[in-house]
Amino acid sequence: MDNIQMVDLKSQYKKIKSAVDKAIGDVIESAQFINGPEVKSFQSELESYLDTKHVIPCANGTDALQISLMALDLKPGDEVITPSFTFIATTEVIALLGLKPVFIDVKKDTFCMDASQIENAITDKTKAIVPVHLYGQAADMGEIMRIADKHNLPVIEDNAQAIGSDYHTSSGDKKTGTIGQIGCTSFFPSKNLGCYGDGGAIFTNSDELAAKMRMIVNHGQSKRYYHDVVGCNSRLDSIQAAVLRIKLKELDGYINARRKVADYYDNFFAQFEGVNTPVRSDKSRHVFHQYTLTLEGIDRDALNAFLAEKNIPSMIYYPVPAHKQEMFSSFNSAETELPATDWLGERVLSLPIHTEMSEEQLAFICNGVAEFMKIEA
Ligand SMILES: *Cc1c(COP(=O)(O)O)cnc(C)c1O
């Protein structure tokens, strides 16, 4: 069996190599490395794909989240409601800006923010809600937006793991990241739409927020050398934009390939009690950034080690939830009780999933899990 990886970017590149190599060569020839025509074209192509009014490219997904929060004019000590069960970037930028992350629990089946807990967490200091579409599945945006609108709170969607996912609404499908006031994504290479370095983008339908965020990404500049607000330097470079233009055309195909892998796993694992396959919400289309099992009554860490012996990688996303991280100790967040988050943290295991997986590799991985189950039984 050839080397199985969590993500196989090399095989994916080989299929688009001639287009990518030419596009990168063209950028170098043009010598327009920053804010060149490739960035503008990618921006408008992504706006059409997402059916959103404004895409603001930036340097990475963490910056996208930070810039979104900066655009809301919050004051130190203001509170932002967010899940603890997520990649650290979501919650880190809140604290970085002197705001207070208020962690709420997730649902055990969808891994996303439990909307029924939002209202309990709202105080007069609450200024925003940041849901995360974890592993490629949309959070319960219908309910989140209903509550947010009722309390007049802006919603920033962390869409780094779910770009391309459709959320079903009564007025038709909407792309995740375009439902709240602001959406954020990352083009980190392993993401569903990844470039060949760092990259990110912010989405909004608000002209006002878009204008502000375009200033913030460029040193708060309204016109050259006139700086109206404190901003930062966060740019998507032209080479990454050129790669992303090619990969955006492949995104729906990439998503289908991932969904096929998920179907294969779902079918195979149905026979094992305690190996819970990821639930697919009927409110959205799962894009399977990760394929994450929840193991009940099975020694997760032993399975992780058993698979590693067979050169089958598996990962725990994420072993320590945000509220238990040392960086947030000043908020006494470890005392926050998030039973579903803690429960999941001990039981989740993500298996390899990417666009280039063969049936042979899938069978090998599944047989590895089956062997472990036999020994344990
Ligand atoms: C990857 C990721 C980010 C951060 O993106 P970077 O481009 O690595 O800064 C933020 N949130 C989530 C949920 C992510 O998966």
The ligand as an SDF file (V2000), in Angstrom:
LIG
                    3D

 15 15  0  0  0  0  0  0  0  0999 V2000
   -7.8670   26.8440    9.4400 C   0  0  0  0  0  0  0  0  0  0  0  0
   -8.8480   27.4840   10.3170 C   0  0  0  0  0  0  0  0  0  0  0  0
   -8.7270   28.8350   10.6960 C   0  0  0  0  0  0  0  0  0  0  0  0
   -7.5210   29.6810   10.4210 C   0  0  0  0  0  0  0  0  0  0  0  0
   -7.0550   29.7430    9.1430 O   0  0  0  0  0  0  0  0  0  0  0  0
   -5.5170   30.1080    8.8230 P   0  0  0  0  0  0  0  0  0  0  0  0
   -5.5390   30.4010    7.3680 O   0  0  0  0  0  0  0  0  0  0  0  0
   -4.7060   28.9160    9.1700 O   0  0  0  0  0  0  0  0  0  0  0  0
   -5.1490   31.2910    9.6260 O   0  0  0  0  0  0  0  0  0  0  0  0
   -9.7490   29.3790   11.4480 C   0  0  0  0  0  0  0  0  0  0  0  0
  -10.8090   28.6560   11.8370 N   0  0  0  0  0  0  0  0  0  0  0  0
  -10.9470   27.3580   11.5270 C   0  0  0  0  0  0  0  0  0  0  0  0
  -12.1640   26.6120   11.9770 C   0  0  0  0  0  0  0  0  0  0  0  0
   -9.9720   26.7300   10.7630 C   0  0  0  0  0  0  0  0  0  0  0  0
  -10.1190   25.4190   10.4640 O   0  0  0  0  0  0  0  0  0  0  0  0
  1  2  1  0
  2  3  1  0
  2 14  2  0
  3  4  1  0
  3 10  2  0
  4  5  1  0
  5  6  1  0
  6  7  2  0
  6  8  1  0
  6  9  1  0
 10 11  1  0
 11 12  2  0
 12 13  1  0
 12 14  1  0
 14 15  1  0
M  END
$$$$
